[in-house]
Amino acid sequence: MATLRLGDTAPDFTQESTAGTIHFHEWAGDSWVVLFSHPADFTPVCTTELGKTAALGGEFAKRRVLPIAVSVDPVDSHNRWVGDINETQNTTVNFPILADADKKVADLYDMIHPNASTTVTVRSVFIIDPKKVIRTTFTYPASTGRNFDEILRVIDSLQLTDSHKVATPANWKDGDDVIIVPSLQDPAEIAQRFPKGFKAVRPYLRITPQPNK
């Protein structure tokens, strides 16, 4: 399959998992989804990542985000790995891990990169919105753990900019100023949308305190 790009519909699939059979689009419902892959069970970096995902369960929940992991090992291996994650990371894994032994999901989402490995998935992240549209992708090398603060930051930006005519600047985080999109030029609409005011940094750039979500 060709590489998935931003704006593409996330492919649907049915696959077994630690939570039973997952019919992906049905399971996702009207939530946001973070789908992230792992090369194999019991790998040390991935163990910390799944532990971190579990620890951030409240942060994902308040953003209406469902995390779901995928690894090419079978369910019984996943279940043993979950026990190891819970013990070593002092948490409780409460999200599904897809058992992608037939590499169905890996192939659909182009997670097998032959120059890296012909048998295991690269460590990808897909942020998918409630319309099942792919909004962000990351791909990490095996030696570098994922930055979950960045994943949450991107979700915050996507959800904010979807609901307001703004964009988020470099290194933005929740609560910082945002940029009014250049296409918004009508002074009356600007005043209506941002009643607390804004400041003009350049003739073409307006920054406003972050609107309420």
Backbone torsions as a table, in degrees:
resi	resn	phi	psi	omega
1	MET	NA	145.1	177.3
2	ALA	-64.6	155.7	179.4
3	THR	-60.0	134.3	176.7
4	LEU	-72.9	141.5	-178.2
5	ARG	-121.6	163.3	177.1
6	LEU	-59.2	136.0	-178.0
7	GLY	94.6	-13.2	176.2
8	ASP	-73.4	153.9	171.9
9	THR	-74.5	130.4	177.6
10	ALA	-64.7	125.5	-177.7
11	PRO	-59.2	139.0	175.3
12	ASP	-82.3	156.9	178.1
13	PHE	-162.5	163.6	169.8
14	THR	-122.6	126.2	-176.8
15	GLN	-151.1	150.8	176.4
16	GLU	-74.1	155.5	-178.8
17	SER	-155.1	177.1	176.0
18	THR	-67.4	-13.4	177.6
19	ALA	-108.4	18.3	-178.5
20	GLY	95.9	-164.9	-178.6
21	THR	-73.0	128.3	179.3
22	ILE	-106.7	120.0	166.9
23	HIS	-98.5	102.6	-159.0
24	PHE	-55.5	-56.2	-176.8
25	HIS	-63.0	-38.3	177.4
26	GLU	-66.2	-43.7	179.3
27	TRP	-61.8	-40.8	-177.4
28	ALA	-68.1	-33.6	179.5
29	GLY	57.1	-131.7	-179.5
30	ASP	-104.2	25.3	179.0
31	SER	-95.4	161.9	164.3
32	TRP	-75.8	155.7	-178.9
33	VAL	-134.5	138.3	166.0
34	VAL	-112.3	109.4	177.8
35	LEU	-102.2	122.0	-176.5
36	PHE	-138.2	141.8	-170.6
37	SER	-109.0	156.5	180.0
38	HIS	-134.3	142.5	-177.4
39	PRO	-68.8	-29.6	-177.7
40	ALA	-170.9	158.8	175.9
41	ASP	-70.4	154.1	174.5
42	PHE	67.8	8.9	174.2
43	THR	-72.1	137.4	-169.0
44	PRO	-65.4	-41.5	-180.0
45	VAL	-64.5	-44.6	-179.3
46	CYS	-65.7	-33.0	176.7
47	THR	-59.8	-42.7	177.7
48	THR	-67.0	-34.5	-178.9
49	GLU	-68.5	-43.5	178.3
50	LEU	-66.7	-36.5	174.9
51	GLY	-63.1	-42.2	179.1
52	LYS	-65.0	-40.9	177.9
53	THR	-59.8	-43.4	178.3
54	ALA	-64.1	-42.4	-179.5
55	ALA	-63.9	-28.5	-179.6
56	LEU	-92.4	16.1	-177.3
57	GLY	-53.4	-39.9	179.2
58	GLY	-66.8	-37.4	178.5
59	GLU	-66.6	-41.8	176.8
60	PHE	-65.2	-42.6	-176.3
61	ALA	-62.1	-41.4	-176.9
62	LYS	-71.6	-15.4	174.8
63	ARG	-97.4	5.3	-177.8
64	ARG	59.9	44.2	-177.9
65	VAL	-113.7	132.1	173.8
66	LEU	-105.2	116.4	173.5
67	PRO	-83.1	146.0	175.9
68	ILE	-148.9	128.3	-178.2
69	ALA	-103.1	160.8	177.1
70	VAL	-139.3	134.9	173.5
71	SER	-142.7	153.4	-173.2
72	VAL	-81.1	0.5	179.0
73	ASP	-84.1	162.4	-177.4
74	PRO	-78.2	170.8	-174.5
75	VAL	-60.4	-41.3	-177.1
76	ASP	-63.6	-35.6	174.6
77	SER	-66.7	-42.3	177.3
78	HIS	-58.2	-43.9	-178.0
79	ASN	-63.1	-38.6	175.5
80	ARG	-66.0	-38.7	179.5
81	TRP	-64.9	-40.7	178.1
82	VAL	-57.4	-42.6	177.0
83	GLY	-60.6	-40.7	178.3
84	ASP	-66.2	-41.7	178.3
85	ILE	-62.0	-47.5	-178.5
86	ASN	-59.9	-39.6	-178.5
87	GLU	-72.5	-48.6	-173.2
88	THR	-79.2	-28.0	-178.2
89	GLN	-103.0	3.1	176.2
90	ASN	53.2	53.4	-178.2
91	THR	-149.5	-175.8	175.8
92	THR	-130.3	113.5	178.3
93	VAL	-70.7	119.0	-175.2
94	ASN	-128.0	30.4	176.9
95	PHE	-134.4	159.5	-175.0
96	PRO	-74.2	147.7	166.9
97	ILE	-117.6	115.4	-179.2
98	LEU	-69.2	136.7	177.5
99	ALA	-97.3	90.4	-170.2
100	ASP	-98.8	51.0	-176.2
101	ALA	-61.8	-31.5	178.9
102	ASP	-87.7	2.8	176.9
103	LYS	61.4	25.3	179.4
104	LYS	-61.5	-50.6	-178.9
105	VAL	-69.4	-40.6	179.1
106	ALA	-57.6	-41.0	179.6
107	ASP	-71.8	-42.3	-179.9
108	LEU	-60.1	-37.2	-175.2
109	TYR	-103.1	14.5	174.6
110	ASP	53.5	48.7	-178.6
111	MET	-94.3	-4.7	175.2
112	ILE	-98.4	112.4	178.9
113	HIS	-109.5	105.4	-172.2
114	PRO	-56.5	-31.8	179.8
115	ASN	-71.7	-19.4	175.4
116	ALA	-94.0	-48.6	177.2
117	SER	-165.7	141.1	178.4
118	THR	-90.3	-3.1	-172.6
119	THR	-122.9	-24.5	-176.2
120	VAL	-123.2	159.8	-177.0
121	THR	-76.7	148.5	164.7
122	VAL	-73.0	170.9	-174.2
123	ARG	-97.6	85.3	-175.3
124	SER	-97.8	156.9	171.9
125	VAL	-131.2	132.1	173.5
126	PHE	-122.0	123.3	171.6
127	ILE	-98.9	121.0	-170.9
128	ILE	-122.5	132.2	-176.4
129	ASP	-87.6	176.1	-176.4
130	PRO	-63.4	-17.6	175.7
131	LYS	-87.7	7.6	179.3
132	LYS	70.2	26.3	178.6
133	VAL	-97.1	135.1	177.0
134	ILE	-74.4	120.4	-175.2
135	ARG	-106.4	-26.9	-179.4
136	THR	-152.1	145.7	172.6
137	THR	-133.8	146.5	171.0
138	PHE	-132.2	148.9	169.9
139	THR	-134.9	124.6	-175.4
140	TYR	-112.0	149.4	171.8
141	PRO	-74.0	162.4	-175.3
142	ALA	-62.7	-25.9	-173.3
143	SER	-87.7	-7.4	-172.5
144	THR	-119.2	118.5	178.5
145	GLY	-69.4	147.8	-178.8
146	ARG	-68.5	148.3	178.7
147	ASN	-94.6	100.4	-176.1
148	PHE	-75.0	-23.5	171.7
149	ASP	-62.0	-39.2	178.7
150	GLU	-68.7	-39.8	177.9
151	ILE	-60.8	-45.1	178.0
152	LEU	-65.7	-38.6	179.2
153	ARG	-61.5	-43.3	179.7
154	VAL	-65.1	-41.5	177.2
155	ILE	-60.6	-44.4	177.7
156	ASP	-58.0	-43.4	-179.9
157	SER	-65.0	-45.6	-179.8
158	LEU	-60.9	-45.3	-177.9
159	GLN	-67.9	-37.3	178.6
160	LEU	-68.7	-48.3	-175.7
161	THR	-72.4	-21.3	173.3
162	ASP	-68.8	-29.9	-173.5
163	SER	-102.7	-8.7	178.5
164	HIS	-138.2	154.7	179.4
165	LYS	-84.0	67.4	-178.9
166	VAL	-137.4	164.5	171.0
167	ALA	-129.0	160.0	-177.7
168	THR	-108.1	132.8	-176.3
169	PRO	-78.8	179.6	179.8
170	ALA	-55.9	135.9	176.3
171	ASN	63.4	15.3	178.3
172	TRP	-59.2	144.8	169.1
173	LYS	-140.1	162.4	-173.9
174	ASP	-51.9	125.8	-179.5
175	GLY	105.4	-16.9	178.6
176	ASP	-78.2	166.5	173.4
177	ASP	-61.3	152.7	176.5
178	VAL	-125.1	170.0	-176.7
179	ILE	-106.8	130.5	173.1
180	ILE	-70.0	131.8	-176.2
181	VAL	-63.1	141.8	-176.7
182	PRO	-58.7	-26.4	-178.4
183	SER	-70.0	-15.3	179.5
184	LEU	-90.2	101.9	-174.1
185	GLN	-118.2	-14.8	-176.7
186	ASP	-72.6	114.4	-177.7
187	PRO	-56.9	-36.1	-179.1
188	ALA	-67.3	-42.3	178.7
189	GLU	-67.0	-39.1	177.7
190	ILE	-60.8	-45.2	179.7
191	ALA	-63.7	-37.1	-179.8
192	GLN	-70.2	-40.2	-177.5
193	ARG	-75.4	-29.9	-175.0
194	PHE	-129.2	70.0	-174.6
195	PRO	-65.9	-18.6	178.3
196	LYS	-80.7	-3.5	175.8
197	GLY	97.8	172.7	-179.6
198	PHE	-153.4	169.7	177.6
199	LYS	-126.6	139.2	178.7
200	ALA	-91.0	112.2	179.4
201	VAL	-85.1	-36.2	175.0
202	ARG	-140.3	163.7	177.6
203	PRO	-56.4	-26.3	-176.9
204	TYR	-106.9	4.0	-175.0
205	LEU	-132.5	120.5	175.9
206	ARG	-117.0	136.0	177.1
207	ILE	-117.1	135.3	-179.1
208	THR	-129.4	148.7	171.2
209	PRO	-54.6	145.7	-176.0
210	GLN	-58.0	127.1	178.0
211	PRO	-69.7	160.1	174.8
212	ASN	-65.4	139.6	-179.1
213	LYS	-71.9	NA	NA
